[in-house]
Amino acid sequence: MQTHTKYTPYPTVKLDKREWADNSVTVAPRWVSTDLRDGNQALANPMGIDQKIAYFKALIEFGFKEIEIAYPSASQTEFDFCRRLIEGGLIPSDVTVGILVPSIERHIIRSFEALRGAKRITMHLYNPTASNQREVVFRRSKEEIIALALQGVECIKREAETFDGEVVFEYSPESFSQTELEFARDISNAVITAWQPSKEHPMILNLPNTLETCSPNIYADRIEWMGKHILNREGVIISVHPHNDRGCAVASAELAVLAGAQRVEGTMLGNGERAGNVDIITLAFNYYAQGIDPCLRVDKVDEILSRITSITGMSVTERHPYVGSMIYTAFSGTHQDAIKKGIEHRREQGIQRWEVPYLAIDPRDIGREYTDTIRINSQSGKGGVAYVLKEIYGIEVSNEMQSKLAEEVKRISQKRGGEISSDEVLGIYEGMMKRNENS
């Protein structure tokens, strides 16, 4: 049975002139951590208040200026967490905290209660807009779905009038990726008209890839199309919230930024429902590796990840881009030789730019050592063993001895299996040198 026949191709987008493919990025987008809301919902054991406070502090130290902290109308724990942050004076003056709220009056009122006393907040209103949710889940017409969104807007406007701090308004057509573009435009424009943002006081329009079922180029097309069809574009910050169901969230986010998105919501390590949210760590390092300031403390990434994995029980896979334990490691002889020569050339020539084979960034930028880049097993070559001896022990090995040493290391590794430590490489080398002296 050919089961794939029950799936239909994702619709393409007609653009009179596709611009994003010719664009380039020179500054990083605004980052928004949704770890404490979206990410927390996806943990098998959601965090308690003290854990969330510790996680919040780690996000602050990493450099986030916008953090979605909770869904306070959904549970008492979430509500109490908001109160602890505010009453404890734990929110820095330059950080905006946000919450998610459905377009339901009692939830909106409860959410404002949770954030009383905060200096600057983001009220993130959402309602599902996709046809399968409109027709199957809510059983409402397009007009009724728009009316539902506008009820939420009016309620937030009313509550904001008596709120002492600054209120930033954010709206999500929650299932944007499964919503017909024309309807996404219509409901977004209705909300924009009701809120009446300005360039000086913009609102945020978040266009989430709630269920990732299209390729990144089509997502970018959808973002560009929306940017060209919404009202009051100068008064609207376009935000994206890509999920990772196809494994393309990072690419979707990068192309969405090329297409006009100014803000990206995501999580550390991509934690989130199903396949997760876009991984902000990978995204930030992708910009960093292109010479763009990521506006996050990437130099502290190992320390921050150690703290949040301890809090949540998550783990960093060894091949995770940029931060995995093995990500800068080469066992292959050809890779090792190229890395060795690249590092030595850069050092000898005093070259400032980073241009070393097989290493996208300098491991030392995040506190890793060059000695971590080359490890020895049966796949290693003479360049690798020579590099280990020179970098760790300051021993220069002749070309003739490099070949003999590599063969001996390979023989021992193949015989017993597994990796050969640097101390063992030194021992093998010293043993060979003694035998040469005695012969």
C-alpha positions, 0 to 999 in steps of 0.5 A: 500500500502506497500510504504517501498518496494521502498527503498533498503538496504544500501550496506555493506562493505567487510573488510578482517579484521575489526579493528575499533571494537577493537580500543579505543580512548585516545585523542579527534579528531581535531574539525572543526566548520562549523557553519558559513558556513554549519550551517549558510546556514540552518538558516531561517534567515542567519546571517549578517556580525556583527552576524557572527563576534560575533558568530566567537568570541564565537567559538574562546572562546570555543576553536576551532582552525579550523573554516570553515567561509564561502562560499565566492564565493557564495555571497557578504556577505560571501566575505565581512565577510572574509575580515572583519575578516582578515582586522580587525585582528580578527583571532588569530595566532593559528586559521586556517580559511577555506572556501568551494569552488566548482571545478570551476576556477572562484570560486577558484580565488574569494575564494583566493581573499576573504582570502588574508592576512590570515596567514593560510587557508584551501581551501576546494574543493569539487565536487559531486561524487555519481552515481545519481548526476553524471548521473542525475545532471551533466550527466558526466562519472566517468572519467569526474568527476575525470577530474573536480576534478583535474582541481580544484586541479591544479587551487588551486595549481596555486593560492597558489603559489602567496598566502602569507600565508600557504595553507592547501588543503582539498578535499571532494568527496561531496556525499561520503556516496552515492558514490561507494567505488571503485570510491571514492577511485579512485577519492581520489587517483587521487587528492592525486597524483595531490596534492602530500602531505607529512607527514610534509605537509599533505592534508585533505581528508574529507569523508562526510556522506552527506546524512545519510542513513547507520547505524554507523557501516557501515559508520565506515566500509567505513572509515576504507576501505578508510584508507586502500585503499588510497595512501600516507596514512601518508600524508593524514588527514582523516576527516569526516562530518556526517549529522544526517538524521537517528539521528545517526550522533554522533555515526557515528562520534565516530565510524569513529574516531575508524576507523581511522578518525583524524578530525571531522567537525560539528556544535554547537547543530547540526545545519545544513541542513535537520536533521543537522550536527553532534553535536560537543557539544555532541561529545566533552562531550562524550569524556570528560565523558570518561576521555579524554580531549575534547580540548574545553572549556566545562566549558564555554558551558552554556555561549557560548550557550547563546550567539550563541542562542541569535545571531541565534534564535536557542534554546537548548531543555530541554533534550539535552544531557549534556546541556539541562535545564532538563538533570541533573534533576530527579523527580523519587523517586528511581532516587532521592534517588540514586543520593542523596546517591551517592553524599553524599557517594562521599563527605563523603569518599573524592572520586575524581573519578566521580561515581554517579548514573544517572549522567554521569558527575558532573553538577558543571563541567559546572556551574550547582548546585546539587540543580538542579538535584532533583526537586519535583512533584508527582513522587518524593520520600522521598530521593528527599525531604530530599535531597532538605531540606539538600542541600538548607537549611541544614536541616537533616530530620529523616527517619520517617519524610522523609516518612511522608513528601514525602507522604504529598508533593505527596498529594499536588502535585497530588491535584493541579498538577505540580511541588513543589518548594523547598520553598514550600517543606520547608513550608510543612516540617515546618508546619508538625513540628509545628503540631507535636509540638502542638500535 
